[in-house]
Amino acid sequence: MHQNPVQPENARTLQQPLSRIRAARLSLLATVALGLAASLSPVHAQEYPWCVSREGYLYCFYTTQEQCKWTASGIGGCALNPRLLFPEKPRDSSQNLLGQMK
């Protein structure tokens, strides 16, 4: 004789929500993995041509001289971005010191 294992009648209806939960967990895991991979990839920073000069610092976030002047009004002046004018020059004094030690 063939014997059927004892299963509740609602076993099939319980398996469907469990498979949906597993699929949701898998998609969440995939989303986290993609986000982590994207955050580890190198990002190239945008260099803008105009900088607000204030208190000895340059804030280079402006594409036009008019934008720079509007922002700098009353707090500082505008200057061309030295990183674009002199791309080969070291960016800070520690790099300059390292270059002199060689």
N, C-alpha and C positions, 0 to 999 in steps of 0.2 A: 504494500500500500504506500501511496505517496502522502507524506505529511507536510503540511504547511507550517512554517514557523509562525509563532504568535506575534502579530503586529497590530497595534491599535489602528482603527479605521482612519484616524486623522494623521498618520505618519507621513503620507504623501503631501498633505497640505502644510505640514511643518517643514518639509524639506525645501519648499519653494521660497519662503522668507529667509531661510538660512543661506540659500545660494545667492539671494540678493544682497544679504549682508556681506558675504564673502566677496562678491563683485564690487561692492562699495568700498570695502577695505583695500582691495587690489587697486582700484582707481585712485584712492587716496595715496597709497604708497607710490604709485607711478607719478602722481602729481608732485609729491615731495621730492622724489628722485630727480625729476626734470628741473624743479626749482633749484635744487642743490647743484646740479650740473651747470645751470645757467649762471649761478652766482660765482662759480669757480672759474668760468671762462674769462679771459682777459678783456677788459673794456678799454677802448681808446677814448681818452678824454678829448673834448672839444676845446680847441684853443680859440678864444675870441680876440679880435684885433684891438679892441679898446678897453682901457682899464680906468677905474676911478682910483686916484691916488689920494690916500687919506692916512694921516698919522704914520707915515713911513711905509705903509703897506699898499700893494696894488691888488685891486679886486677886478679881475678881468672876466666880465660876464656880458660884454656889450658888443653887438655886431655893427653898430653905427656910432659915429661921433655924436650925433644928436641924442641918442639914448644915453650915452655916457654923460653928456653935458646936463641933461635933464636930471639925472640921478645925482650928479656931483654938485648941483646948484646949492651953494651955502655950506657944503661940508668938505669940499676938496676940489681937485682939478682932474682933468682927463689927460691920459697919456697913451701912446701906442704900446701894445703889448711887447715887452722886450724879448719874450720867448720866441715871438715870430720874427722880430727884427734881427736877433742874434741867436740862431738855433744851436750853434756850436759851443756857446759859452756855458760853463757850468752853472747850475741853477742856485746853488747855495755855497756858503763858505767851506763846509766840510768836504764837498767834492773838490773844491779848489785846493785845499790843504793836501788831500790825498794825491792830487796830480803833481804837486810840488815835491812830494816825498819820493817819487819814483826816480 
